[in-house]
């Protein structure tokens, strides 16, 4: 569907259990735009929200890629649906892989399959960064490593595994490999075991001692930025890293310049979420990876004035020139589930690279920051059922809240994750 033929309508929001899609629901519903929330999970907090116009139970999950695509396409054919959002990696891939089929019915602001792969392939991405002079973590394939004399992180080469990316990967399958192995200098891991765990030849990245960590987020239009935003991650899912659960809006021109150079080279289109860390030894801002979908902290960006859900809608409707990109620095927000997970991680998680902070100091910082900045992504007085539903499902499932209802992005970079977290999307 061409942008000129789009006149407005409802939006399709495919989601799993992660709550980051709530920012889309809240932003658009408050503007009078109907939100059709679709999930293969029958009980998710989103369905309890006042900002969910319609709840749809999908007959297939991304485990069955073609059936999942068909279930989304059936909704996209509805005359009231105008666009759809790439909430997860699997959604970005489905919209890229089957772009022609979806664009017969709706307008998308997502990258082509080639552009998507250029961002999903972390080895190729590092090569691109080197070509344009963008600082990055030294990255090589596991098969290329001869010496283990540096602190390194071993992780998946790709954000997701598919037959388009990995030779001999089962057709019609899609898998996220989240296993991360920390390898101190002088240790020699079992490389065959690593390949078996990750189902391909993974990458090895130098561990970067971090002075600060920023998240650069944006909406791009074929190599041109329509809107950008940054925040500083102060606390994350775990004390060793992960997605931000307490963050504050900021702006770094150095980060903006580096991101712009890289995304221009990629001719990027759609959402971009890039992790940047300031190297404590060199002072350089280095990027870690790009995620081409909705990010965990989008609710905070909206609160600071960067309404990315509406920006996407405007561009999908062919009104990108109407986007007014402004935001207020210094706006800080928390994720309640995530703060609890961060506290629990002090006993649960390990890192050979980072000194564990004190429990008392961490708890004091949580209390004082909450007093100074009493804003929470999902505790909203005008929509209590969302949070209460999340609490109920968390208690019923008996799992760590942040892992249950936050998105699975931004795995900790300085810790080992157990093999059983390698999971299908």
C-alpha positions in Angstrom: 0.0 0.0 0.0 1.4 3.4 -0.9 1.6 6.1 1.6 -0.6 8.4 -0.5 -3.4 5.8 -0.4 -3.4 5.7 3.5 -5.9 8.0 5.1 -5.7 6.8 8.7 -7.1 3.9 10.8 -6.3 1.5 13.5 -2.8 0.1 14.2 -1.7 -3.5 14.6 0.5 -4.1 17.6 1.9 -7.7 17.7 3.4 -8.5 21.1 4.4 -11.3 23.4 4.6 -10.9 27.2 7.0 -7.8 27.0 5.4 -4.6 28.1 7.4 -2.2 25.9 4.5 -2.2 23.4 2.4 -0.4 26.1 4.0 2.9 25.0 2.4 2.5 21.6 -1.0 1.6 23.0 -1.0 4.5 25.4 0.3 7.2 23.0 -2.0 6.3 20.0 -5.2 5.5 21.9 -5.0 8.9 23.7 -4.9 10.5 20.2 -8.1 8.7 19.2 -6.3 6.0 17.2 -7.6 2.4 17.7 -5.0 -0.1 19.0 -5.4 -3.7 17.9 -3.1 -5.7 20.3 -2.4 -9.2 19.0 -0.6 -12.0 20.8 -0.3 -15.8 20.9 -0.4 -15.5 24.7 -3.9 -15.6 26.1 -3.1 -13.8 29.4 -0.9 -10.7 29.1 -1.3 -7.4 31.0 -1.8 -5.5 27.7 -5.3 -7.0 27.3 -6.3 -5.5 30.7 -5.3 -2.0 29.8 -7.8 0.8 29.1 -5.7 1.7 26.1 -6.2 -1.7 24.3 -9.0 -1.0 21.8 -9.2 -4.7 20.7 -7.4 -7.8 21.9 -6.7 -10.5 19.4 -5.4 -14.0 20.3 -3.1 -15.2 17.5 -3.3 -18.8 16.5 0.4 -19.1 16.0 3.6 -17.9 17.6 6.9 -17.0 15.9 8.1 -20.5 16.6 6.1 -21.4 13.5 7.3 -18.5 11.3 5.0 -19.0 8.3 1.9 -19.5 10.4 2.8 -16.5 12.4 3.3 -14.4 9.3 -0.1 -15.6 8.0 -1.9 -14.7 11.2 -0.5 -11.2 11.1 -1.2 -10.9 7.4 -4.9 -11.9 8.0 -5.2 -8.9 10.4 -3.3 -6.6 8.0 -5.9 -7.3 5.3 -8.6 -5.8 7.5 -9.7 -2.5 6.0 -9.5 -0.7 9.3 -5.8 -1.5 9.9 -3.5 1.1 8.5 0.0 0.1 9.8 1.8 -2.3 12.1 4.6 -1.9 14.5 7.9 -4.0 14.8 7.7 -4.6 18.5 10.1 -7.6 18.5 13.0 -8.8 16.4 10.7 -11.4 14.9 8.3 -8.8 13.8 11.0 -6.7 12.1 12.1 -9.9 10.3 8.6 -10.9 9.2 7.9 -7.5 7.8 11.2 -7.5 5.9 11.0 -11.0 4.6 7.4 -10.8 3.5 7.4 -7.0 2.8 5.6 -7.2 -0.5 2.7 -9.2 0.9 2.1 -6.8 3.8 2.5 -3.6 1.8 -0.4 -4.7 -0.4 -2.6 -3.8 2.6 -0.7 -1.6 5.1 2.0 1.0 5.2 5.2 -0.1 7.0 8.2 2.0 8.3 10.6 -0.9 8.5 13.9 -1.9 6.8 14.2 -4.1 3.7 15.6 -7.6 4.3 19.1 -6.6 3.1 19.2 -3.5 5.3 17.8 -5.5 8.2 20.6 -8.1 7.8 23.2 -5.4 7.8 22.1 -4.4 11.3 21.3 -7.9 12.5 24.7 -9.3 11.5 27.0 -8.0 14.3 30.2 -9.1 12.5 29.2 -7.3 9.3 28.1 -4.3 11.3 31.5 -4.0 12.9 33.1 -4.1 9.5 30.8 -1.3 8.3 31.7 0.8 11.4 35.4 0.3 10.7 34.9 1.4 7.1 33.4 4.8 8.1 35.5 5.4 11.2 32.9 4.7 13.9 34.4 3.4 17.2 33.2 0.0 18.2 34.1 -3.0 20.3 36.7 -5.1 18.5 34.6 -7.9 17.0 35.7 -11.2 15.2 34.2 -14.6 14.5 34.9 -17.3 17.0 36.6 -19.3 14.2 39.0 -16.4 13.7 40.3 -16.3 17.3 43.7 -17.7 17.9 44.6 -16.1 21.2 42.6 -15.7 24.4 44.8 -13.0 26.0 42.0 -10.4 26.5 38.8 -10.1 28.4 36.1 -11.0 25.9 32.4 -11.6 25.5 31.2 -14.5 23.3 27.6 -14.0 21.9 25.4 -14.7 18.9 26.6 -13.2 15.6 22.9 -12.4 14.8 20.1 -10.8 16.7 18.0 -13.8 15.5 18.8 -17.0 13.6 17.0 -17.7 10.4 17.6 -19.6 7.1 18.4 -16.2 5.5 21.3 -15.6 7.9 22.6 -19.1 8.8 23.3 -21.8 6.3 21.5 -25.1 7.0 19.2 -23.4 9.6 15.8 -25.1 9.3 13.5 -23.4 6.8 10.5 -21.6 8.4 12.2 -21.4 11.8 13.3 -18.4 13.7 15.3 -18.4 17.0 16.9 -15.9 19.4 20.1 -17.1 21.0 20.7 -15.1 24.1 23.4 -17.1 25.6 26.4 -14.9 26.5 29.8 -16.2 27.8 32.3 -14.1 29.6 35.8 -15.3 29.1 38.6 -13.7 31.2 42.0 -13.2 29.7 44.0 -16.4 29.8 41.0 -18.7 29.9 40.3 -20.9 26.9 36.7 -21.9 26.4 35.5 -25.1 24.6 34.8 -23.6 21.2 32.9 -26.6 19.9 30.6 -26.4 22.9 30.0 -22.7 22.2 29.1 -23.4 18.6 26.7 -26.1 19.7 25.0 -23.8 22.3 24.6 -21.0 19.8 23.9 -23.1 16.7 26.4 -21.2 14.5 29.8 -19.6 14.5 29.3 -16.8 17.1 31.3 -13.6 17.6 33.9 -12.6 20.1 33.9 -9.0 21.3 36.4 -7.3 23.5 34.9 -6.4 26.9 34.7 -2.6 27.3 35.2 -1.2 30.8 32.3 1.3 30.9 32.4 4.8 32.3 28.8 5.6 31.1 26.2 3.9 28.9 23.8 5.7 26.6 21.0 4.4 24.4 20.5 6.2 21.1 17.0 5.7 19.7 15.6 7.1 16.5 13.2 6.9 13.6 15.0 7.0 10.2 13.6 7.4 6.7 15.8 5.8 4.1 19.1 7.2 5.4 17.7 10.4 6.9 16.8 10.9 10.6 13.2 12.0 11.4 13.6 11.9 15.2 16.3 11.0 17.7 16.5 10.6 21.4 19.1 9.5 24.0 19.1 8.5 27.6 21.7 7.5 30.1 21.3 4.1 31.7 21.9 4.4 35.4 20.6 1.0 36.6 19.9 -2.0 34.4 18.1 -5.3 34.7 21.2 -6.7 36.4 24.1 -5.1 38.1 26.3 -6.5 35.4 24.3 -4.9 32.5 21.1 -5.2 30.5 18.2 -3.0 29.5 17.8 0.2 31.5 15.4 0.1 34.4 16.3 3.6 35.8 17.4 6.1 33.1 17.5 9.8 32.4 17.1 11.7 29.1 20.3 13.3 27.9 22.1 14.4 24.8 25.6 13.6 23.7 26.7 15.2 20.4 29.5 12.6 20.1 27.0 9.7 20.3 24.6 11.5 17.9 27.4 12.0 15.4 28.6 8.4 15.6 25.1 7.0 15.2 24.3 9.3 12.3 27.5 8.3 10.4 26.7 4.6 10.9 23.0 4.8 10.0 23.6 6.9 6.9 26.1 4.3 5.7 23.5 1.6 6.2 20.8 3.7 4.5 18.7 2.8 7.6 14.9 2.9 7.5 12.6 2.6 10.5 13.3 2.3 14.2 16.9 2.1 15.4 18.0 1.4 19.0 21.8 1.5 19.5 23.7 0.8 22.7 26.7 3.1 23.2 29.3 2.8 26.0 32.0 5.3 26.9 35.2 3.4 27.2 36.7 4.1 30.6 40.2 3.7 29.3 40.1 5.7 26.0 37.1 8.0 26.5 35.6 6.9 23.2 31.9 6.2 22.7 31.7 2.7 21.2 28.5 1.1 19.9 27.7 -2.5 20.8 24.7 -3.4 18.5 21.7 -2.2 16.7 18.1 -3.3 17.4 15.6 -2.5 14.7 12.4 -2.5 16.7 10.6 -1.0 19.7 12.9 -0.6 22.7 12.3 -1.2 26.4 12.6 2.5 27.4 10.2 3.9 24.8 7.7 4.9 27.6 10.3 7.2 29.1 11.1 8.8 25.7 7.4 9.6 25.3 7.3 11.2 28.7 10.3 13.3 27.9 8.5 14.6 24.7 9.8 12.2 22.0 6.6 10.5 21.0 8.0 7.7 18.8 4.8 5.7 18.5 3.1 8.8 17.0 6.2 9.6 14.9 6.0 6.1 13.3 2.3 6.6 12.7 2.9 10.0 11.0 5.5 8.5 8.7 3.3 5.5 7.9 0.5 7.9 7.0 2.8 9.8 4.6 3.1 12.8 7.0 6.7 12.5 8.1 7.3 16.2 7.4 4.9 16.9 10.3 7.2 15.3 12.9 8.4 17.8 15.5 11.3 16.2 17.3 11.9 17.8 20.7 12.5 16.3 24.1 13.3 17.5 27.6 16.7 16.5 29.1 16.8 15.3 32.7 13.5 13.3 32.7 14.1 10.1 34.7 11.9 7.0 34.9 11.9 3.6 36.5 10.6 0.2 35.7 9.3 -1.2 39.0 9.7 -4.9 38.0 13.2 -4.1 36.7 14.3 -2.3 39.9 13.4 -5.4 41.9 15.2 -7.6 39.4 18.3 -5.4 39.7 18.2 -5.8 43.4 17.8 -9.6 43.2 20.7 -9.8 40.7 23.1 -8.8 43.4 22.7 -12.3 44.8 22.0 -14.1 41.5 24.4 -12.8 38.8 28.2 -13.1 38.5 30.8 -11.3 36.4 34.5 -11.9 36.2 35.0 -8.3 35.0 33.0 -6.0 37.3 33.1 -5.5 41.0 29.8 -6.3 42.7 28.2 -3.2 44.3 27.0 -3.3 47.9 23.4 -4.2 48.6 23.0 -1.4 51.1 24.4 1.2 48.7 22.2 0.0 45.8 19.1 0.0 47.9 19.8 3.5 49.2 20.3 4.7 45.6 17.0 3.1 44.6 15.2 4.9 47.4 16.7 8.3 46.9 16.3 8.2 43.1 12.6 7.2 43.5 12.0 10.1 45.8 13.7 12.5 43.4 12.1 11.0 40.3 8.8 9.2 41.2 7.9 8.2 37.6 7.3 4.6 36.6 6.8 3.3 33.1 3.9 1.0 33.9 2.4 2.3 37.2 -0.1 4.8 36.0 -3.0 6.1 38.0 -5.2 6.4 35.0 -4.6 2.7 34.0 -4.2 0.6 37.2 -5.4 -2.6 35.6 -2.3 -3.0 33.5 0.1 -3.0 36.5 -2.2 -5.1 38.6 -2.6 -7.7 35.8 1.2 -7.8 35.5 1.6 -8.4 39.2 -1.0 -11.1 39.2 0.5 -13.0 36.3 4.0 -12.6 37.8 2.9 -14.1 41.1 1.1 -16.9 39.4 4.1 -17.8 37.2 6.6 -17.7 40.0 9.4 -16.2 37.9 11.5 -13.1 38.2 9.3 -10.1 37.2 11.7 -8.4 34.9 12.2 -11.6 32.9 8.6 -12.2 32.7 7.1 -8.9 31.6 9.9 -6.8 30.4 11.2 -7.3 26.9 14.2 -9.6 26.3 16.5 -7.0 24.8 19.9 -5.8 26.0 21.2 -9.0 27.7 23.9 -8.3 30.2 27.3 -7.9 28.5 29.4 -8.8 31.5 27.8 -12.0 32.8 27.3 -15.6 31.9 23.8 -16.6 31.1 22.8 -20.2 31.7 22.2 -22.4 28.6 18.5 -22.7 29.3 17.9 -19.1 28.4 18.5 -19.9 24.8 14.9 -19.9 23.7 12.7 -19.6 20.7 11.0 -16.3 20.4 
